[in-house]
Amino acid sequence: MPSKQELGARLKRFRLKRNLTLKDVELKAKVSATHVSEIERGMTSPTVGALTKIARAMGTEPSYFLKSEVYPRVCVVRKGKRRVLSFDGWGAKIGCLSDGTDRARMSFLEVELEPGLGRGIDPLTHGGEELVHIVKGVVEIHVGADRHLLKEGDSIHFQSKEPHTIRNIGDGQARILWVASPPFYL
């Protein structure tokens, strides 16, 4: 049986993986977002009834959060076995360099961004923090009202709650290493 901290962390990882907000869970489970947040932060343990409502609202059974899980001490991701996604809307190919297990506390991604393209229309805003390192190319990143021009070898670290966009402004493909916490679930 997991500790209340581990149970809360499992609930939060699962909720984020399903792209659900605390408010979404509140509406579906009829359990206040404040209470769900307290459970996720390990500040309180849920009753059996609350855990059942929350789990079912997120599309699973309560036993999913209570089972003992054994994770490998080390996870290796081979080049040919990476999960890779293409985002046609913004010309990106994203490969997950980390294993992406439910216990992961960050995502480590390799992004290939075609010239002139990027996530530059609607800024992203979410919890956590990100570190972006430019391996090749020239990109423009907006964080809040600030514009940052980054070239090969440059890095930027920012809080993800700030609206942010990225765009390849170079002539060739940009290659970017991107670390995000909490993890993106691809």
C-alpha positions as CSV (number, residue, x, y, z in Angstrom):
1,M,0.0,0.0,0.0
2,P,1.5,3.4,-1.0
3,S,2.1,6.2,1.5
4,K,-0.3,9.1,1.3
5,Q,2.4,11.1,-0.5
6,E,2.9,8.4,-3.1
7,L,-0.8,7.9,-3.5
8,G,-1.2,11.6,-4.1
9,A,1.7,11.7,-6.6
10,R,0.1,8.8,-8.5
11,L,-3.2,10.6,-8.7
12,K,-1.6,13.7,-9.9
13,R,0.5,12.0,-12.6
14,F,-2.5,10.1,-13.8
15,R,-4.7,13.3,-13.9
16,L,-2.0,15.1,-15.8
17,K,-1.5,12.2,-18.2
18,R,-5.2,12.4,-19.0
19,N,-4.9,16.2,-19.5
20,L,-7.5,16.8,-16.7
21,T,-7.6,19.9,-14.5
22,L,-8.5,19.8,-10.9
23,K,-11.8,21.5,-11.9
24,D,-12.5,18.7,-14.4
25,V,-12.1,16.1,-11.7
26,E,-14.2,18.1,-9.3
27,L,-17.1,18.3,-11.9
28,K,-16.9,14.6,-12.7
29,A,-16.2,13.2,-9.3
30,K,-18.3,15.6,-7.2
31,V,-15.2,16.0,-4.9
32,S,-13.9,19.5,-4.4
33,A,-10.9,20.6,-6.4
34,T,-9.4,21.8,-3.1
35,H,-9.7,18.3,-1.6
36,V,-8.3,16.6,-4.7
37,S,-5.3,19.0,-4.5
38,E,-4.7,18.2,-0.9
39,I,-4.8,14.5,-1.6
40,E,-2.4,15.0,-4.6
41,R,0.0,17.0,-2.4
42,G,0.0,14.2,0.3
43,M,-1.6,16.6,2.8
44,T,-4.5,14.2,3.5
45,S,-5.5,10.6,2.7
46,P,-8.7,10.1,0.7
47,T,-11.6,8.1,2.1
48,V,-12.5,5.0,0.1
49,G,-15.5,6.8,-1.2
50,A,-13.6,9.8,-2.4
51,L,-10.9,7.7,-4.0
52,T,-13.5,5.7,-5.8
53,K,-15.2,8.8,-7.1
54,I,-11.9,10.4,-8.2
55,A,-10.6,7.2,-9.9
56,R,-13.8,6.6,-11.8
57,A,-14.0,10.3,-12.9
58,M,-10.6,9.8,-14.4
59,G,-11.6,6.6,-16.1
60,T,-10.0,3.9,-13.9
61,E,-10.6,1.9,-10.8
62,P,-9.3,2.8,-7.3
63,S,-7.1,-0.3,-7.2
64,Y,-4.9,1.3,-9.9
65,F,-3.6,3.8,-7.3
66,L,-3.3,1.3,-4.5
67,K,-1.4,-1.6,-6.1
68,S,2.2,-2.2,-5.3
69,E,4.3,-1.4,-8.4
70,V,7.9,-2.4,-9.0
71,Y,9.8,-0.1,-11.2
72,P,13.2,-0.8,-12.6
73,R,16.0,1.1,-10.9
74,V,17.4,2.1,-14.3
75,C,15.5,2.5,-17.6
76,V,17.3,2.6,-20.9
77,V,15.6,4.0,-24.0
78,R,17.2,2.7,-27.2
79,K,17.3,5.1,-30.2
80,G,15.1,2.8,-32.3
81,K,12.6,2.3,-29.5
82,R,11.8,6.0,-28.7
83,R,8.3,7.2,-28.8
84,V,8.2,9.8,-31.6
85,L,5.3,12.1,-32.5
86,S,4.9,14.5,-35.4
87,F,2.9,17.7,-35.0
88,D,1.8,18.8,-38.4
89,G,0.2,21.9,-37.1
90,W,3.6,23.3,-36.1
91,G,6.2,21.3,-38.0
92,A,7.7,19.5,-35.1
93,K,8.9,15.9,-34.6
94,I,9.2,15.1,-30.9
95,G,11.1,12.1,-29.6
96,C,10.9,11.1,-26.0
97,L,14.4,10.4,-24.6
98,S,13.2,9.4,-21.2
99,D,11.2,6.3,-20.4
100,G,7.9,8.1,-19.6
101,T,6.9,5.7,-16.7
102,D,4.2,7.0,-14.3
103,R,7.0,7.6,-11.8
104,A,8.9,10.0,-14.0
105,R,9.2,13.5,-12.6
106,M,10.3,15.1,-15.9
107,S,10.3,14.6,-19.6
108,F,13.5,14.7,-21.6
109,L,12.6,15.4,-25.3
110,E,14.4,15.9,-28.6
111,V,12.6,18.3,-30.8
112,E,13.2,18.8,-34.5
113,L,11.6,21.9,-35.8
114,E,11.3,22.8,-39.5
115,P,12.4,26.3,-40.7
116,G,9.8,29.0,-40.2
117,L,7.6,26.8,-38.0
118,G,6.9,26.4,-34.4
119,R,4.3,26.8,-31.7
120,G,4.0,30.5,-32.2
121,I,0.2,31.1,-32.6
122,D,-1.4,30.3,-29.2
123,P,1.0,30.5,-26.3
124,L,1.1,27.5,-23.9
125,T,0.6,28.0,-20.2
126,H,0.7,25.2,-17.6
127,G,2.3,24.3,-14.3
128,G,5.9,23.4,-13.8
129,E,9.1,24.5,-15.4
130,E,11.1,23.9,-18.6
131,L,14.6,24.0,-19.8
132,V,15.3,24.4,-23.5
133,H,18.8,23.9,-25.0
134,I,19.5,24.6,-28.7
135,V,21.7,22.0,-30.2
136,K,21.4,23.3,-33.8
137,G,19.7,26.3,-35.4
138,V,18.2,29.6,-34.3
139,V,14.9,29.8,-32.5
140,E,12.8,32.6,-31.0
141,I,11.2,31.9,-27.7
142,H,8.6,34.3,-26.1
143,V,8.1,33.9,-22.3
144,G,5.5,36.3,-21.1
145,A,6.2,39.7,-22.8
146,D,9.9,38.9,-23.3
147,R,11.4,37.7,-26.6
148,H,14.6,35.6,-26.5
149,L,16.7,34.8,-29.5
150,L,18.6,31.5,-28.9
151,K,21.3,30.1,-31.1
152,E,23.3,26.9,-31.1
153,G,24.6,26.2,-27.5
154,D,22.2,28.6,-25.8
155,S,19.7,27.5,-23.1
156,I,16.7,29.0,-21.4
157,H,15.0,28.0,-18.2
158,F,11.5,29.3,-17.3
159,Q,8.4,28.7,-15.3
160,S,5.7,27.1,-17.5
161,K,3.0,29.2,-16.0
162,E,4.3,32.1,-18.1
163,P,2.7,32.1,-21.6
164,H,5.3,30.8,-24.0
165,T,5.9,30.1,-27.6
166,I,8.7,28.8,-29.8
167,R,9.5,29.4,-33.5
168,N,12.4,28.3,-35.7
169,I,13.6,31.5,-37.3
170,G,16.7,30.0,-38.9
171,D,17.2,28.7,-42.5
172,G,17.6,25.1,-41.5
173,Q,16.0,22.6,-39.2
174,A,16.4,23.4,-35.5
175,R,17.3,20.6,-33.1
176,I,16.4,21.2,-29.5
177,L,16.7,19.3,-26.2
178,W,13.8,20.1,-24.0
179,V,13.3,19.1,-20.3
180,A,9.9,19.6,-18.7
181,S,8.7,19.0,-15.2
182,P,6.1,17.8,-14.5
183,P,6.5,15.5,-17.5
184,F,4.6,15.8,-20.8
185,Y,2.9,12.5,-21.5
186,L,3.4,11.6,-25.1
